[in-house]
């Protein structure tokens, strides 16, 4: 068998001989929520979507000021983004 044929055969075997799907590389990281005062009484809130989150994941955001009871600030669960602009936050 010629070297070209051997190389082709080995490439074919290595390419198609496994049934295991490729695994994603992931780090163990947290949600990492941030909040930034963007002016005009608005606060941008952003957080990470994790590789382990399900496709049906939904988020609710809560605000607590000066140790007061936390109040939900979104009206519906957030399902299409990991961003929110709080227009009622006290920037002081």
Biopython code that builds the backbone (N, CA, C, O; Angstrom):
import numpy as np
from Bio.PDB.StructureBuilder import StructureBuilder

atoms = [
    (1, "UNK", "N", (0.847, -1.178, 0.000)),
    (1, "UNK", "CA", (0.000, 0.000, 0.000)),
    (1, "UNK", "C", (0.890, 1.238, 0.000)),
    (1, "UNK", "O", (1.855, 1.300, 0.762)),
    (2, "UNK", "N", (0.593, 2.194, -0.815)),
    (2, "UNK", "CA", (1.409, 3.399, -0.912)),
    (2, "UNK", "C", (1.155, 4.297, 0.297)),
    (2, "UNK", "O", (0.109, 4.202, 0.938)),
    (3, "UNK", "N", (2.118, 5.172, 0.606)),
    (3, "UNK", "CA", (2.034, 6.060, 1.773)),
    (3, "UNK", "C", (0.826, 6.978, 1.673)),
    (3, "UNK", "O", (0.182, 7.231, 2.691)),
    (4, "UNK", "N", (0.494, 7.482, 0.511)),
    (4, "UNK", "CA", (-0.661, 8.355, 0.329)),
    (4, "UNK", "C", (-1.957, 7.665, 0.719)),
    (4, "UNK", "O", (-2.815, 8.259, 1.371)),
    (5, "UNK", "N", (-2.095, 6.400, 0.313)),
    (5, "UNK", "CA", (-3.293, 5.637, 0.653)),
    (5, "UNK", "C", (-3.355, 5.367, 2.156)),
    (5, "UNK", "O", (-4.431, 5.411, 2.752)),
    (6, "UNK", "N", (-2.207, 5.088, 2.765)),
    (6, "UNK", "CA", (-2.157, 4.835, 4.212)),
    (6, "UNK", "C", (-2.553, 6.090, 4.976)),
    (6, "UNK", "O", (-3.329, 6.027, 5.930)),
    (7, "UNK", "N", (-2.018, 7.230, 4.554)),
    (7, "UNK", "CA", (-2.345, 8.490, 5.221)),
    (7, "UNK", "C", (-3.834, 8.784, 5.086)),
    (7, "UNK", "O", (-4.470, 9.200, 6.055)),
    (8, "UNK", "N", (-4.399, 8.574, 3.899)),
    (8, "UNK", "CA", (-5.832, 8.787, 3.701)),
    (8, "UNK", "C", (-6.647, 7.867, 4.592)),
    (8, "UNK", "O", (-7.600, 8.310, 5.233)),
    (9, "UNK", "N", (-6.287, 6.598, 4.642)),
    (9, "UNK", "CA", (-7.003, 5.622, 5.462)),
    (9, "UNK", "C", (-6.930, 5.990, 6.939)),
    (9, "UNK", "O", (-7.938, 5.898, 7.640)),
    (10, "UNK", "N", (-5.767, 6.402, 7.428)),
    (10, "UNK", "CA", (-5.620, 6.801, 8.828)),
    (10, "UNK", "C", (-6.452, 8.043, 9.124)),
    (10, "UNK", "O", (-7.094, 8.128, 10.171)),
    (11, "UNK", "N", (-6.443, 9.011, 8.200)),
    (11, "UNK", "CA", (-7.260, 10.210, 8.377)),
    (11, "UNK", "C", (-8.738, 9.875, 8.432)),
    (11, "UNK", "O", (-9.476, 10.430, 9.246)),
    (12, "UNK", "N", (-9.171, 8.969, 7.568)),
    (12, "UNK", "CA", (-10.561, 8.534, 7.550)),
    (12, "UNK", "C", (-10.933, 7.864, 8.864)),
    (12, "UNK", "O", (-11.985, 8.159, 9.431)),
    (13, "UNK", "N", (-10.100, 6.982, 9.347)),
    (13, "UNK", "CA", (-10.364, 6.270, 10.600)),
    (13, "UNK", "C", (-10.426, 7.250, 11.762)),
    (13, "UNK", "O", (-11.335, 7.166, 12.588)),
    (14, "UNK", "N", (-9.486, 8.171, 11.842)),
    (14, "UNK", "CA", (-9.466, 9.135, 12.942)),
    (14, "UNK", "C", (-10.643, 10.094, 12.894)),
    (14, "UNK", "O", (-11.108, 10.563, 13.932)),
    (15, "UNK", "N", (-11.124, 10.386, 11.700)),
    (15, "UNK", "CA", (-12.240, 11.317, 11.556)),
    (15, "UNK", "C", (-13.579, 10.677, 11.889)),
    (15, "UNK", "O", (-14.418, 11.312, 12.528)),
    (16, "UNK", "N", (-13.795, 9.458, 11.479)),
    (16, "UNK", "CA", (-15.119, 8.865, 11.578)),
    (16, "UNK", "C", (-15.230, 7.697, 12.563)),
    (16, "UNK", "O", (-16.314, 7.135, 12.720)),
    (17, "UNK", "N", (-14.151, 7.328, 13.217)),
    (17, "UNK", "CA", (-14.183, 6.145, 14.077)),
    (17, "UNK", "C", (-14.775, 6.410, 15.459)),
    (17, "UNK", "O", (-15.015, 5.463, 16.208)),
    (18, "UNK", "N", (-15.009, 7.639, 15.809)),
    (18, "UNK", "CA", (-15.526, 7.937, 17.150)),
    (18, "UNK", "C", (-16.981, 8.373, 17.081)),
    (18, "UNK", "O", (-17.382, 9.086, 16.162)),
    (19, "UNK", "N", (-17.759, 7.945, 18.049)),
    (19, "UNK", "CA", (-19.155, 8.354, 18.148)),
    (19, "UNK", "C", (-19.333, 9.466, 19.170)),
    (19, "UNK", "O", (-20.420, 10.034, 19.274)),
    (20, "UNK", "N", (-18.288, 9.789, 19.925)),
    (20, "UNK", "CA", (-18.386, 10.783, 21.000)),
    (20, "UNK", "C", (-18.452, 12.192, 20.418)),
    (20, "UNK", "O", (-17.592, 12.573, 19.624)),
    (21, "UNK", "N", (-19.475, 12.977, 20.808)),
    (21, "UNK", "CA", (-19.536, 14.363, 20.345)),
    (21, "UNK", "C", (-18.465, 15.202, 21.042)),
    (21, "UNK", "O", (-18.000, 14.850, 22.126)),
    (22, "UNK", "N", (-18.085, 16.290, 20.426)),
    (22, "UNK", "CA", (-17.088, 17.184, 21.017)),
    (22, "UNK", "C", (-17.653, 17.801, 22.290)),
    (22, "UNK", "O", (-18.827, 18.168, 22.340)),
    (23, "UNK", "N", (-16.826, 17.912, 23.305)),
    (23, "UNK", "CA", (-17.219, 18.522, 24.566)),
    (23, "UNK", "C", (-16.814, 19.994, 24.565)),
    (23, "UNK", "O", (-15.728, 20.347, 24.105)),
    (24, "UNK", "N", (-17.711, 20.861, 25.092)),
    (24, "UNK", "CA", (-17.376, 22.272, 25.238)),
    (24, "UNK", "C", (-16.450, 22.460, 26.424)),
    (24, "UNK", "O", (-16.635, 21.828, 27.464)),
    (25, "UNK", "N", (-15.470, 23.312, 26.279)),
    (25, "UNK", "CA", (-14.605, 23.676, 27.388)),
    (25, "UNK", "C", (-15.300, 24.777, 28.170)),
    (25, "UNK", "O", (-15.690, 25.790, 27.587)),
    (26, "UNK", "N", (-15.466, 24.604, 29.482)),
    (26, "UNK", "CA", (-16.100, 25.620, 30.309)),
    (26, "UNK", "C", (-15.315, 25.824, 31.586)),
    (26, "UNK", "O", (-14.763, 24.881, 32.154)),
    (27, "UNK", "N", (-15.271, 27.062, 32.027)),
    (27, "UNK", "CA", (-14.681, 27.382, 33.316)),
    (27, "UNK", "C", (-15.793, 27.415, 34.354)),
    (27, "UNK", "O", (-16.959, 27.624, 34.018)),
    (28, "UNK", "N", (-15.431, 27.209, 35.606)),
    (28, "UNK", "CA", (-16.405, 27.341, 36.689)),
    (28, "UNK", "C", (-16.397, 28.794, 37.143)),
    (28, "UNK", "O", (-15.538, 29.221, 37.914)),
    (29, "UNK", "N", (-17.378, 29.542, 36.645)),
    (29, "UNK", "CA", (-17.468, 30.959, 36.981)),
    (29, "UNK", "C", (-18.844, 31.257, 37.540)),
    (29, "UNK", "O", (-19.781, 30.483, 37.349)),
    (30, "UNK", "N", (-18.965, 32.374, 38.227)),
    (30, "UNK", "CA", (-20.237, 32.788, 38.798)),
    (30, "UNK", "C", (-21.034, 33.655, 37.839)),
    (30, "UNK", "O", (-20.599, 33.939, 36.723)),
    (31, "UNK", "N", (-22.194, 34.066, 38.290)),
    (31, "UNK", "CA", (-23.102, 34.870, 37.479)),
    (31, "UNK", "C", (-22.513, 36.249, 37.200)),
    (31, "UNK", "O", (-22.706, 36.785, 36.108)),
    (32, "UNK", "N", (-21.800, 36.837, 38.162)),
    (32, "UNK", "CA", (-21.110, 38.124, 38.009)),
    (32, "UNK", "C", (-22.042, 39.263, 37.597)),
    (32, "UNK", "O", (-21.925, 39.791, 36.491)),
    (33, "UNK", "N", (-22.935, 39.630, 38.451)),
    (33, "UNK", "CA", (-23.854, 40.747, 38.196)),
    (33, "UNK", "C", (-23.114, 42.070, 38.370)),
    (33, "UNK", "O", (-22.336, 42.241, 39.308)),
    (34, "UNK", "N", (-23.368, 43.005, 37.449)),
    (34, "UNK", "CA", (-22.820, 44.354, 37.587)),
    (34, "UNK", "C", (-23.953, 45.362, 37.469)),
    (34, "UNK", "O", (-24.970, 45.092, 36.829)),
    (35, "UNK", "N", (-23.776, 46.514, 38.084)),
    (35, "UNK", "CA", (-24.735, 47.615, 37.972)),
    (35, "UNK", "C", (-23.946, 48.898, 37.755)),
    (35, "UNK", "O", (-23.032, 49.208, 38.518)),
    (36, "UNK", "N", (-24.301, 49.643, 36.711)),
    (36, "UNK", "CA", (-23.594, 50.873, 36.365)),
    (36, "UNK", "C", (-24.585, 52.025, 36.233)),
    (36, "UNK", "O", (-25.579, 51.923, 35.514)),
    (37, "UNK", "N", (-24.303, 53.126, 36.937)),
    (37, "UNK", "CA", (-25.111, 54.328, 36.789)),
    (37, "UNK", "C", (-24.812, 54.920, 35.418)),
    (37, "UNK", "O", (-23.685, 55.338, 35.149)),
    (38, "UNK", "N", (-25.819, 54.957, 34.554)),
    (38, "UNK", "CA", (-25.607, 55.482, 33.198)),
    (38, "UNK", "C", (-26.199, 56.883, 33.029)),
    (38, "UNK", "O", (-26.291, 57.402, 31.917)),
    (39, "UNK", "N", (-26.594, 57.477, 34.143)),
    (39, "UNK", "CA", (-27.100, 58.842, 34.104)),
    (39, "UNK", "C", (-28.594, 58.920, 33.876)),
    (39, "UNK", "O", (-29.248, 57.928, 33.555)),
    (40, "UNK", "N", (-29.118, 60.122, 34.050)),
    (40, "UNK", "CA", (-30.546, 60.394, 33.860)),
    (40, "UNK", "C", (-31.428, 59.466, 34.680)),
    (40, "UNK", "O", (-32.509, 59.082, 34.232)),
    (41, "UNK", "N", (-30.971, 59.094, 35.898)),
    (41, "UNK", "CA", (-31.770, 58.244, 36.780)),
    (41, "UNK", "C", (-31.856, 56.794, 36.331)),
    (41, "UNK", "O", (-32.770, 56.078, 36.741)),
    (42, "UNK", "N", (-30.929, 56.351, 35.504)),
    (42, "UNK", "CA", (-30.961, 54.992, 34.996)),
    (42, "UNK", "C", (-29.734, 54.217, 35.457)),
    (42, "UNK", "O", (-28.627, 54.753, 35.517)),
    (43, "UNK", "N", (-29.952, 52.939, 35.783)),
    (43, "UNK", "CA", (-28.864, 52.043, 36.161)),
    (43, "UNK", "C", (-28.929, 50.823, 35.260)),
    (43, "UNK", "O", (-29.940, 50.122, 35.205)),
    (44, "UNK", "N", (-27.811, 50.580, 34.540)),
    (44, "UNK", "CA", (-27.700, 49.384, 33.708)),
    (44, "UNK", "C", (-27.312, 48.211, 34.612)),
    (44, "UNK", "O", (-26.392, 48.328, 35.422)),
    (45, "UNK", "N", (-28.011, 47.085, 34.474)),
    (45, "UNK", "CA", (-27.688, 45.858, 35.200)),
    (45, "UNK", "C", (-27.421, 44.775, 34.158)),
    (45, "UNK", "O", (-28.227, 44.561, 33.252)),
    (46, "UNK", "N", (-26.292, 44.100, 34.293)),
    (46, "UNK", "CA", (-25.933, 43.024, 33.377)),
    (46, "UNK", "C", (-25.379, 41.836, 34.143)),
    (46, "UNK", "O", (-24.836, 41.997, 35.236)),
    (47, "UNK", "N", (-25.511, 40.655, 33.578)),
    (47, "UNK", "CA", (-25.025, 39.442, 34.227)),
    (47, "UNK", "C", (-24.679, 38.417, 33.164)),
    (47, "UNK", "O", (-25.058, 38.549, 32.000)),
    (48, "UNK", "N", (-23.941, 37.378, 33.594)),
    (48, "UNK", "CA", (-23.500, 36.332, 32.666)),
    (48, "UNK", "C", (-24.575, 35.275, 32.459)),
    (48, "UNK", "O", (-25.306, 34.905, 33.378)),
    (49, "UNK", "N", (-24.643, 34.805, 31.227)),
    (49, "UNK", "CA", (-25.369, 33.584, 30.910)),
    (49, "UNK", "C", (-24.342, 32.473, 31.043)),
    (49, "UNK", "O", (-23.271, 32.545, 30.442)),
    (50, "UNK", "N", (-24.650, 31.464, 31.810)),
    (50, "UNK", "CA", (-23.699, 30.381, 32.040)),
    (50, "UNK", "C", (-23.932, 29.239, 31.055)),
    (50, "UNK", "O", (-25.056, 29.013, 30.608)),
    (51, "UNK", "N", (-22.882, 28.536, 30.729)),
    (51, "UNK", "CA", (-22.984, 27.401, 29.822)),
    (51, "UNK", "C", (-23.855, 26.286, 30.358)),
    (51, "UNK", "O", (-24.343, 25.456, 29.591)),
    (52, "UNK", "N", (-24.057, 26.256, 31.667)),
    (52, "UNK", "CA", (-24.880, 25.220, 32.284)),
    (52, "UNK", "C", (-26.342, 25.642, 32.420)),
    (52, "UNK", "O", (-27.165, 24.846, 32.872)),
    (53, "UNK", "N", (-26.685, 26.879, 32.040)),
    (53, "UNK", "CA", (-28.081, 27.335, 32.104)),
    (53, "UNK", "C", (-28.920, 26.586, 31.074)),
    (53, "UNK", "O", (-28.465, 26.308, 29.965)),
    (54, "UNK", "N", (-30.139, 26.269, 31.458)),
    (54, "UNK", "CA", (-31.039, 25.582, 30.524)),
    (54, "UNK", "C", (-31.527, 26.564, 29.463)),
    (54, "UNK", "O", (-31.405, 27.777, 29.629)),
    (55, "UNK", "N", (-32.072, 26.041, 28.390)),
    (55, "UNK", "CA", (-32.621, 26.887, 27.326)),
    (55, "UNK", "C", (-33.841, 27.661, 27.806)),
    (55, "UNK", "O", (-34.202, 28.671, 27.202)),
    (56, "UNK", "N", (-34.480, 27.212, 28.871)),
    (56, "UNK", "CA", (-35.685, 27.855, 29.397)),
    (56, "UNK", "C", (-35.389, 28.798, 30.560)),
    (56, "UNK", "O", (-36.313, 29.193, 31.270)),
    (57, "UNK", "N", (-34.142, 29.163, 30.772)),
    (57, "UNK", "CA", (-33.780, 29.997, 31.918)),
    (57, "UNK", "C", (-34.481, 31.357, 31.838)),
    (57, "UNK", "O", (-34.643, 31.924, 30.757)),
    (58, "UNK", "N", (-34.888, 31.862, 32.992)),
    (58, "UNK", "CA", (-35.533, 33.171, 33.100)),
    (58, "UNK", "C", (-35.015, 33.836, 34.373)),
    (58, "UNK", "O", (-34.677, 33.155, 35.342)),
    (59, "UNK", "N", (-34.954, 35.158, 34.369)),
    (59, "UNK", "CA", (-34.388, 35.892, 35.489)),
    (59, "UNK", "C", (-35.369, 36.921, 36.023)),
    (59, "UNK", "O", (-36.132, 37.522, 35.268)),
    (60, "UNK", "N", (-35.340, 37.116, 37.341)),
    (60, "UNK", "CA", (-36.024, 38.217, 38.005)),
    (60, "UNK", "C", (-34.966, 39.023, 38.736)),
    (60, "UNK", "O", (-34.043, 38.457, 39.321)),
    (61, "UNK", "N", (-35.097, 40.344, 38.704)),
    (61, "UNK", "CA", (-34.145, 41.236, 39.372)),
    (61, "UNK", "C", (-34.808, 41.896, 40.567)),
    (61, "UNK", "O", (-35.969, 42.300, 40.513)),
    (62, "UNK", "N", (-34.048, 41.997, 41.642)),
    (62, "UNK", "CA", (-34.528, 42.616, 42.873)),
    (62, "UNK", "C", (-33.559, 43.709, 43.290)),
    (62, "UNK", "O", (-32.346, 43.568, 43.132)),
    (63, "UNK", "N", (-34.109, 44.821, 43.834)),
    (63, "UNK", "CA", (-33.294, 45.919, 44.314)),
    (63, "UNK", "C", (-33.550, 46.097, 45.806)),
    (63, "UNK", "O", (-34.691, 46.061, 46.268)),
    (64, "UNK", "N", (-32.459, 46.291, 46.547)),
    (64, "UNK", "CA", (-32.545, 46.610, 47.969)),
    (64, "UNK", "C", (-31.700, 47.852, 48.202)),
    (64, "UNK", "O", (-30.528, 47.886, 47.825)),
    (65, "UNK", "N", (-32.281, 48.863, 48.815)),
    (65, "UNK", "CA", (-31.577, 50.112, 49.074)),
    (65, "UNK", "C", (-31.416, 50.304, 50.572)),
    (65, "UNK", "O", (-32.388, 50.237, 51.324)),
    (66, "UNK", "N", (-30.182, 50.543, 51.002)),
    (66, "UNK", "CA", (-29.864, 50.796, 52.411)),
    (66, "UNK", "C", (-30.384, 49.703, 53.335)),
    (66, "UNK", "O", (-30.859, 49.997, 54.432)),
    (67, "UNK", "N", (-30.301, 48.456, 52.909)),
    (67, "UNK", "CA", (-30.696, 47.333, 53.740)),
    (67, "UNK", "C", (-32.198, 47.085, 53.826)),
    (67, "UNK", "O", (-32.640, 46.229, 54.593)),
    (68, "UNK", "N", (-32.979, 47.817, 53.057)),
    (68, "UNK", "CA", (-34.434, 47.620, 53.052)),
    (68, "UNK", "C", (-34.774, 46.298, 52.375)),
    (68, "UNK", "O", (-33.925, 45.672, 51.742)),
    (69, "UNK", "N", (-36.027, 45.885, 52.519)),
    (69, "UNK", "CA", (-36.495, 44.659, 51.887)),
    (69, "UNK", "C", (-36.319, 44.757, 50.368)),
    (69, "UNK", "O", (-36.598, 45.797, 49.771)),
    (70, "UNK", "N", (-35.860, 43.676, 49.753)),
    (70, "UNK", "CA", (-35.662, 43.640, 48.305)),
    (70, "UNK", "C", (-37.003, 43.692, 47.579)),
    (70, "UNK", "O", (-37.971, 43.044, 47.979)),
    (71, "UNK", "N", (-37.038, 44.480, 46.498)),
    (71, "UNK", "CA", (-38.244, 44.663, 45.693)),
    (71, "UNK", "C", (-37.938, 44.239, 44.266)),
    (71, "UNK", "O", (-36.922, 44.637, 43.697)),
    (72, "UNK", "N", (-38.825, 43.425, 43.686)),
    (72, "UNK", "CA", (-38.642, 42.999, 42.295)),
    (72, "UNK", "C", (-38.802, 44.205, 41.378)),
    (72, "UNK", "O", (-39.752, 44.974, 41.529)),
    (73, "UNK", "N", (-37.877, 44.380, 40.423)),
    (73, "UNK", "CA", (-37.916, 45.564, 39.567)),
    (73, "UNK", "C", (-38.327, 45.269, 38.127)),
    (73, "UNK", "O", (-38.587, 46.204, 37.369)),
    (74, "UNK", "N", (-38.392, 44.021, 37.732)),
    (74, "UNK", "CA", (-38.875, 43.701, 36.382)),
    (74, "UNK", "C", (-40.318, 43.218, 36.484)),
    (74, "UNK", "O", (-40.704, 42.587, 37.468)),
    (75, "UNK", "N", (-41.112, 43.522, 35.456)),
    (75, "UNK", "CA", (-42.524, 43.148, 35.498)),
    (75, "UNK", "C", (-42.762, 41.712, 35.043)),
    (75, "UNK", "O", (-43.670, 41.048, 35.545)),
    (76, "UNK", "N", (-41.970, 41.232, 34.114)),
    (76, "UNK", "CA", (-42.053, 39.862, 33.601)),
    (76, "UNK", "C", (-40.679, 39.217, 33.715)),
    (76, "UNK", "O", (-39.671, 39.921, 33.659)),
    (77, "UNK", "N", (-40.610, 37.889, 33.875)),
    (77, "UNK", "CA", (-39.295, 37.232, 33.876)),
    (77, "UNK", "C", (-38.523, 37.568, 32.597)),
    (77, "UNK", "O", (-39.098, 37.617, 31.510)),
    (78, "UNK", "N", (-37.231, 37.794, 32.738)),
    (78, "UNK", "CA", (-36.371, 38.162, 31.618)),
    (78, "UNK", "C", (-35.860, 36.875, 30.977)),
    (78, "UNK", "O", (-35.158, 36.093, 31.618)),
    (79, "UNK", "N", (-36.216, 36.659, 29.709)),
    (79, "UNK", "CA", (-35.885, 35.401, 29.036)),
    (79, "UNK", "C", (-35.047, 35.578, 27.774)),
    (79, "UNK", "O", (-34.504, 34.600, 27.259)),
    (80, "UNK", "N", (-34.930, 36.804, 27.266)),
    (80, "UNK", "CA", (-34.260, 37.003, 25.973)),
    (80, "UNK", "C", (-32.955, 37.778, 26.072)),
    (80, "UNK", "O", (-32.349, 38.108, 25.052)),
    (81, "UNK", "N", (-32.516, 38.072, 27.296)),
    (81, "UNK", "CA", (-31.342, 38.908, 27.459)),
    (81, "UNK", "C", (-30.723, 38.692, 28.830)),
    (81, "UNK", "O", (-31.340, 38.086, 29.707)),
    (82, "UNK", "N", (-29.520, 39.182, 29.013)),
    (82, "UNK", "CA", (-28.901, 39.231, 30.339)),
    (82, "UNK", "C", (-28.561, 40.684, 30.653)),
    (82, "UNK", "O", (-27.519, 40.986, 31.236)),
    (83, "UNK", "N", (-29.460, 41.570, 30.254)),
    (83, "UNK", "CA", (-29.313, 43.010, 30.455)),
    (83, "UNK", "C", (-30.644, 43.586, 30.916)),
    (83, "UNK", "O", (-31.711, 43.073, 30.578)),
    (84, "UNK", "N", (-30.561, 44.671, 31.699)),
    (84, "UNK", "CA", (-31.767, 45.356, 32.150)),
    (84, "UNK", "C", (-31.380, 46.787, 32.484)),
    (84, "UNK", "O", (-30.287, 47.027, 32.997)),
    (85, "UNK", "N", (-32.253, 47.736, 32.203)),
    (85, "UNK", "CA", (-32.028, 49.126, 32.603)),
    (85, "UNK", "C", (-33.097, 49.481, 33.621)),
    (85, "UNK", "O", (-34.290, 49.512, 33.319)),
    (86, "UNK", "N", (-32.632, 49.749, 34.842)),
    (86, "UNK", "CA", (-33.522, 50.141, 35.948)),
    (86, "UNK", "C", (-33.724, 51.655, 35.851)),
    (86, "UNK", "O", (-32.789, 52.431, 36.051)),
    (87, "UNK", "N", (-34.943, 52.055, 35.546)),
    (87, "UNK", "CA", (-35.238, 53.481, 35.359)),
    (87, "UNK", "C", (-35.783, 54.126, 36.622)),
    (87, "UNK", "O", (-36.081, 55.320, 36.624)),
    (88, "UNK", "N", (-35.919, 53.352, 37.702)),
    (88, "UNK", "CA", (-36.477, 53.899, 38.945)),
    (88, "UNK", "C", (-35.496, 53.835, 40.115)),
    (88, "UNK", "O", (-35.897, 54.019, 41.264)),
    (89, "UNK", "N", (-34.240, 53.581, 39.843)),
    (89, "UNK", "CA", (-33.243, 53.465, 40.916)),
    (89, "UNK", "C", (-32.859, 54.858, 41.424)),
    (89, "UNK", "O", (-32.774, 55.809, 40.647)),
    (90, "UNK", "N", (-32.630, 54.963, 42.724)),
    (90, "UNK", "CA", (-32.133, 56.193, 43.334)),
    (90, "UNK", "C", (-30.610, 56.161, 43.225)),
    (90, "UNK", "O", (-29.962, 55.373, 43.915)),
    (91, "UNK", "N", (-30.038, 56.992, 42.382)),
    (91, "UNK", "CA", (-28.597, 56.983, 42.154)),
    (91, "UNK", "C", (-27.802, 57.499, 43.348)),
    (91, "UNK", "O", (-26.578, 57.370, 43.370)),
    (92, "UNK", "N", (-28.463, 58.073, 44.328)),
    (92, "UNK", "CA", (-27.762, 58.551, 45.525)),
    (92, "UNK", "C", (-27.464, 57.409, 46.432)),
    (92, "UNK", "O", (-26.877, 57.602, 47.496)),
]
sb = StructureBuilder()
sb.init_structure("model")
sb.init_model(0)
sb.init_chain("A")
sb.init_seg("    ")
for serial, (resi, resn, name, xyz) in enumerate(atoms, 1):
    if name == "N":
        sb.init_residue(resn, " ", resi, " ")
    sb.init_atom(name, np.array(xyz, "f"), 0.0, 1.0, " ", f" {name:<3s}", serial, name[0])
structure = sb.get_structure()
